[in-house]
Amino acid sequence: MPEAKIAPSILAGDFSNLEKECKRMMHAGADWLHIDIMDGHFVPNLTIGAPVVTCIRSDLPKGESFFDCHMMVSEPERWVSDFAKAGGDLYCFHFEATSNPSALIDQIKAAGMRAGCAIKPKTPASAVFDLVPKLDMVLVMTVEPGFGGQKFMHNCMPKVKELRERFPDLDIEVDGGLSASTIDFAADAGANVIVAGTGIFHAADPSEAIKILRDAVNKKQLK
């Protein structure tokens, strides 16, 4: 199983000072920064676009921080070039948002980014089996995408387990409702990339919150 990667979701941060919030997370020990891009079409909420990511990147150079861009958007093909130029490291599109995921993966790779594919709670893990050889990561949503602060959906864990059993070296990310009280379920199922928003940003000690999540994944790896 790949190493643990903890990715605080900046959706839970203070949008009036994202530079400060992102640096706060990196100083607390984050491996990646999870950037939720919502267009108001694929999901009902609206967040930020490439211009904001460009601004954040100007303060957090490539190589010093990893931008995990979660694209909750319709027509994800439209935005690949913009996010590559903005400084995205990983472009994670939703399986449900494209009619040709294989071609989209090629487009992402050609733009110089890693490629990830996300699946919503009702989408089976088998939907992405044939894509995994071309992917760098699969994201299993553990809430319905669109809003932060939702409750963790335990019934998504069999999908994580199924993916881990089939693809032992794959980065498998989980996103939604992750905290100290739910991390063991995700880690035991085989997730190694952990997205947490309120569970880290609103913690009294973000560095301790990150350590708890990382230790849970590492403990599973030692079994």
C-alpha positions as a Markdown table, in Angstrom:
| # | Residue | x | y | z |
|---|---|---|---|---|
| 1 | Met | 0.0 | 0.0 | 0.0 |
| 2 | Pro | 1.4 | 3.5 | -0.9 |
| 3 | Glu | 2.4 | 5.9 | 1.9 |
| 4 | Ala | -0.1 | 8.0 | 3.8 |
| 5 | Lys | -0.8 | 11.4 | 2.4 |
| 6 | Ile | -2.9 | 13.9 | 4.3 |
| 7 | Ala | -4.7 | 16.5 | 2.2 |
| 8 | Pro | -6.5 | 19.3 | 4.1 |
| 9 | Ser | -9.5 | 20.6 | 2.0 |
| 10 | Ile | -9.2 | 24.4 | 1.7 |
| 11 | Leu | -12.9 | 24.5 | 1.4 |
| 12 | Ala | -13.0 | 24.6 | 5.2 |
| 13 | Gly | -10.4 | 27.4 | 5.4 |
| 14 | Asp | -10.9 | 31.2 | 5.6 |
| 15 | Phe | -11.4 | 32.3 | 2.0 |
| 16 | Ser | -10.5 | 35.9 | 3.0 |
| 17 | Asn | -6.9 | 34.8 | 3.4 |
| 18 | Leu | -6.3 | 31.6 | 1.5 |
| 19 | Glu | -2.5 | 32.2 | 1.3 |
| 20 | Lys | -2.3 | 32.2 | 5.1 |
| 21 | Glu | -4.6 | 29.2 | 5.5 |
| 22 | Cys | -2.7 | 27.1 | 3.0 |
| 23 | Lys | 0.7 | 27.9 | 4.6 |
| 24 | Arg | -0.8 | 27.1 | 8.0 |
| 25 | Met | -1.7 | 23.6 | 6.7 |
| 26 | Met | 1.7 | 23.0 | 5.2 |
| 27 | His | 3.4 | 24.1 | 8.4 |
| 28 | Ala | 1.1 | 21.7 | 10.3 |
| 29 | Gly | 2.5 | 18.8 | 8.2 |
| 30 | Ala | 0.1 | 18.4 | 5.3 |
| 31 | Asp | 1.3 | 16.4 | 2.3 |
| 32 | Trp | -1.1 | 17.8 | -0.2 |
| 33 | Leu | -3.6 | 20.6 | -0.4 |
| 34 | His | -7.0 | 19.5 | -1.6 |
| 35 | Ile | -8.7 | 22.2 | -3.7 |
| 36 | Asp | -12.4 | 21.7 | -4.3 |
| 37 | Ile | -13.5 | 23.2 | -7.7 |
| 38 | Met | -17.3 | 23.4 | -8.0 |
| 39 | Asp | -19.1 | 24.9 | -11.0 |
| 40 | Gly | -22.7 | 25.1 | -9.8 |
| 41 | His | -23.7 | 22.6 | -12.5 |
| 42 | Phe | -22.2 | 19.2 | -11.8 |
| 43 | Val | -22.8 | 20.0 | -8.1 |
| 44 | Pro | -25.2 | 22.7 | -6.7 |
| 45 | Asn | -22.4 | 24.7 | -4.9 |
| 46 | Leu | -20.0 | 27.2 | -6.5 |
| 47 | Thr | -16.5 | 27.7 | -5.2 |
| 48 | Ile | -13.3 | 28.9 | -7.0 |
| 49 | Gly | -11.7 | 28.6 | -10.4 |
| 50 | Ala | -8.3 | 28.7 | -12.0 |
| 51 | Pro | -7.5 | 32.4 | -11.3 |
| 52 | Val | -7.7 | 31.8 | -7.5 |
| 53 | Val | -5.5 | 28.7 | -7.8 |
| 54 | Thr | -3.0 | 30.8 | -9.8 |
| 55 | Cys | -3.0 | 33.3 | -6.9 |
| 56 | Ile | -2.4 | 30.6 | -4.3 |
| 57 | Arg | 0.3 | 29.0 | -6.4 |
| 58 | Ser | 2.2 | 32.4 | -6.5 |
| 59 | Asp | 2.7 | 32.1 | -2.7 |
| 60 | Leu | 3.3 | 28.3 | -2.6 |
| 61 | Pro | 5.8 | 27.3 | -5.3 |
| 62 | Lys | 5.6 | 24.0 | -7.1 |
| 63 | Gly | 7.8 | 21.5 | -5.4 |
| 64 | Glu | 7.0 | 23.0 | -2.0 |
| 65 | Ser | 3.3 | 22.2 | -2.0 |
| 66 | Phe | 1.1 | 19.7 | -4.0 |
| 67 | Phe | -2.2 | 20.9 | -5.4 |
| 68 | Asp | -4.8 | 18.1 | -5.6 |
| 69 | Cys | -7.5 | 19.7 | -7.7 |
| 70 | His | -10.9 | 18.0 | -7.2 |
| 71 | Met | -12.9 | 19.0 | -10.3 |
| 72 | Met | -16.6 | 18.8 | -9.4 |
| 73 | Val | -17.5 | 20.3 | -12.8 |
| 74 | Ser | -19.4 | 19.5 | -15.9 |
| 75 | Glu | -17.2 | 19.1 | -19.1 |
| 76 | Pro | -13.9 | 18.6 | -17.2 |
| 77 | Glu | -12.1 | 18.5 | -20.5 |
| 78 | Arg | -12.7 | 22.3 | -20.8 |
| 79 | Trp | -10.5 | 23.2 | -17.8 |
| 80 | Val | -7.5 | 21.0 | -18.1 |
| 81 | Ser | -5.2 | 23.6 | -19.7 |
| 82 | Asp | -6.4 | 26.4 | -17.3 |
| 83 | Phe | -5.5 | 24.3 | -14.2 |
| 84 | Ala | -2.2 | 23.1 | -15.6 |
| 85 | Lys | -1.3 | 26.8 | -16.2 |
| 86 | Ala | -2.6 | 27.7 | -12.7 |
| 87 | Gly | -0.2 | 25.3 | -11.1 |
| 88 | Gly | -2.3 | 22.2 | -10.5 |
| 89 | Asp | -0.3 | 19.0 | -9.7 |
| 90 | Leu | -3.2 | 16.5 | -9.9 |
| 91 | Tyr | -6.4 | 16.9 | -11.9 |
| 92 | Cys | -9.1 | 14.7 | -10.5 |
| 93 | Phe | -12.2 | 14.6 | -12.6 |
| 94 | His | -15.5 | 12.8 | -11.9 |
| 95 | Phe | -16.2 | 9.6 | -13.8 |
| 96 | Glu | -19.9 | 10.7 | -14.0 |
| 97 | Ala | -19.0 | 14.0 | -15.7 |
| 98 | Thr | -17.3 | 12.7 | -18.9 |
| 99 | Ser | -18.3 | 10.5 | -21.8 |
| 100 | Asn | -14.6 | 9.6 | -22.6 |
| 101 | Pro | -12.6 | 9.2 | -19.4 |
| 102 | Ser | -9.7 | 7.5 | -21.2 |
| 103 | Ala | -9.2 | 10.4 | -23.6 |
| 104 | Leu | -9.5 | 12.9 | -20.7 |
| 105 | Ile | -6.7 | 11.1 | -18.8 |
| 106 | Asp | -4.5 | 11.4 | -21.8 |
| 107 | Gln | -5.3 | 15.1 | -22.0 |
| 108 | Ile | -4.4 | 15.6 | -18.4 |
| 109 | Lys | -1.1 | 13.7 | -18.7 |
| 110 | Ala | -0.2 | 15.7 | -21.8 |
| 111 | Ala | -0.8 | 18.9 | -19.9 |
| 112 | Gly | 1.9 | 17.8 | -17.3 |
| 113 | Met | -0.4 | 16.8 | -14.4 |
| 114 | Arg | -1.2 | 13.6 | -12.7 |
| 115 | Ala | -4.6 | 12.2 | -13.4 |
| 116 | Gly | -7.2 | 11.1 | -10.8 |
| 117 | Cys | -10.8 | 9.9 | -11.2 |
| 118 | Ala | -13.5 | 10.4 | -8.6 |
| 119 | Ile | -16.6 | 8.3 | -8.1 |
| 120 | Lys | -19.7 | 9.4 | -6.3 |
| 121 | Pro | -21.2 | 7.2 | -3.5 |
| 122 | Lys | -23.7 | 5.5 | -5.9 |
| 123 | Thr | -21.1 | 4.7 | -8.6 |
| 124 | Pro | -19.5 | 1.2 | -8.3 |
| 125 | Ala | -15.8 | 0.8 | -8.0 |
| 126 | Ser | -15.9 | -1.4 | -11.0 |
| 127 | Ala | -16.6 | 1.7 | -13.2 |
| 128 | Val | -12.9 | 2.6 | -13.0 |
| 129 | Phe | -11.3 | -0.8 | -13.1 |
| 130 | Asp | -10.3 | -0.5 | -16.7 |
| 131 | Leu | -9.0 | 3.0 | -16.2 |
| 132 | Val | -6.7 | 2.3 | -13.3 |
| 133 | Pro | -3.6 | 1.4 | -15.4 |
| 134 | Lys | -3.6 | 4.9 | -16.7 |
| 135 | Leu | -4.6 | 6.7 | -13.5 |
| 136 | Asp | -2.4 | 8.0 | -10.7 |
| 137 | Met | -5.3 | 8.0 | -8.1 |
| 138 | Val | -8.9 | 7.0 | -7.6 |
| 139 | Leu | -11.0 | 9.2 | -5.3 |
| 140 | Val | -13.9 | 7.4 | -3.5 |
| 141 | Met | -16.3 | 10.0 | -2.3 |
| 142 | Thr | -17.6 | 9.3 | 1.2 |
| 143 | Val | -20.3 | 12.0 | 1.0 |
| 144 | Glu | -22.3 | 13.4 | -1.9 |
| 145 | Pro | -20.1 | 16.0 | -3.6 |
| 146 | Gly | -21.0 | 19.6 | -3.4 |
| 147 | Phe | -20.8 | 20.7 | 0.3 |
| 148 | Gly | -18.4 | 20.4 | 3.2 |
| 149 | Gly | -19.3 | 19.3 | 6.7 |
| 150 | Gln | -21.3 | 16.2 | 5.7 |
| 151 | Lys | -21.4 | 12.9 | 7.6 |
| 152 | Phe | -19.1 | 10.1 | 6.6 |
| 153 | Met | -20.9 | 7.4 | 4.6 |
| 154 | His | -19.7 | 4.0 | 6.0 |
| 155 | Asn | -21.3 | 2.1 | 3.1 |
| 156 | Cys | -18.7 | 3.4 | 0.7 |
| 157 | Met | -15.9 | 1.5 | 2.4 |
| 158 | Pro | -16.5 | -1.8 | 0.5 |
| 159 | Lys | -15.5 | 0.1 | -2.7 |
| 160 | Val | -12.3 | 1.2 | -1.1 |
| 161 | Lys | -11.5 | -2.4 | 0.0 |
| 162 | Glu | -12.4 | -3.7 | -3.4 |
| 163 | Leu | -10.0 | -1.2 | -5.1 |
| 164 | Arg | -7.2 | -1.9 | -2.6 |
| 165 | Glu | -7.4 | -5.6 | -3.1 |
| 166 | Arg | -7.3 | -5.3 | -6.9 |
| 167 | Phe | -4.7 | -2.5 | -7.0 |
| 168 | Pro | -2.3 | -2.7 | -4.0 |
| 169 | Asp | 0.0 | 0.1 | -5.3 |
| 170 | Leu | -2.7 | 2.6 | -6.3 |
| 171 | Asp | -3.2 | 5.9 | -4.4 |
| 172 | Ile | -6.8 | 5.6 | -3.1 |
| 173 | Glu | -8.2 | 8.8 | -1.7 |
| 174 | Val | -11.3 | 9.3 | 0.4 |
| 175 | Asp | -13.1 | 12.6 | 0.8 |
| 176 | Gly | -16.0 | 13.5 | 3.1 |
| 177 | Gly | -16.6 | 13.4 | 6.8 |
| 178 | Leu | -13.1 | 12.2 | 7.7 |
| 179 | Ser | -11.9 | 12.9 | 11.2 |
| 180 | Ala | -10.4 | 11.2 | 14.2 |
| 181 | Ser | -13.7 | 9.4 | 14.8 |
| 182 | Thr | -14.0 | 8.0 | 11.2 |
| 183 | Ile | -10.4 | 7.6 | 10.0 |
| 184 | Asp | -10.0 | 4.0 | 11.2 |
| 185 | Phe | -12.8 | 2.8 | 8.9 |
| 186 | Ala | -11.1 | 4.4 | 5.9 |
| 187 | Ala | -7.7 | 3.2 | 6.8 |
| 188 | Asp | -8.8 | -0.4 | 7.5 |
| 189 | Ala | -10.5 | -0.5 | 4.1 |
| 190 | Gly | -7.2 | 0.5 | 2.4 |
| 191 | Ala | -7.4 | 4.3 | 1.8 |
| 192 | Asn | -4.0 | 6.0 | 1.9 |
| 193 | Val | -4.8 | 9.6 | 0.8 |
| 194 | Ile | -7.0 | 11.3 | 3.4 |
| 195 | Val | -9.0 | 14.5 | 2.7 |
| 196 | Ala | -10.3 | 16.3 | 5.7 |
| 197 | Gly | -11.7 | 19.8 | 5.9 |
| 198 | Thr | -13.3 | 20.8 | 9.1 |
| 199 | Gly | -11.6 | 17.9 | 10.9 |
| 200 | Ile | -8.2 | 19.7 | 10.4 |
| 201 | Phe | -8.9 | 23.4 | 9.7 |
| 202 | His | -11.2 | 23.7 | 12.8 |
| 203 | Ala | -9.1 | 21.6 | 15.1 |
| 204 | Ala | -7.5 | 23.2 | 18.1 |
| 205 | Asp | -4.2 | 21.8 | 16.9 |
| 206 | Pro | -4.1 | 21.0 | 13.2 |
| 207 | Ser | -0.7 | 19.4 | 13.4 |
| 208 | Glu | -2.1 | 16.9 | 15.9 |
| 209 | Ala | -5.2 | 16.3 | 13.8 |
| 210 | Ile | -3.0 | 15.5 | 10.8 |
| 211 | Lys | -0.8 | 13.2 | 12.9 |
| 212 | Ile | -3.8 | 11.2 | 14.1 |
| 213 | Leu | -5.0 | 10.7 | 10.5 |
| 214 | Arg | -1.5 | 9.7 | 9.3 |
| 215 | Asp | -0.9 | 7.4 | 12.2 |
| 216 | Ala | -4.1 | 5.5 | 11.5 |
| 217 | Val | -3.0 | 4.9 | 7.9 |
| 218 | Asn | 0.5 | 3.9 | 8.9 |
| 219 | Lys | -0.9 | 1.5 | 11.6 |
| 220 | Lys | -3.0 | -0.2 | 8.9 |
| 221 | Gln | 0.1 | -0.6 | 6.7 |
| 222 | Leu | 2.0 | -2.4 | 9.4 |
| 223 | Lys | -0.6 | -5.1 | 9.9 |
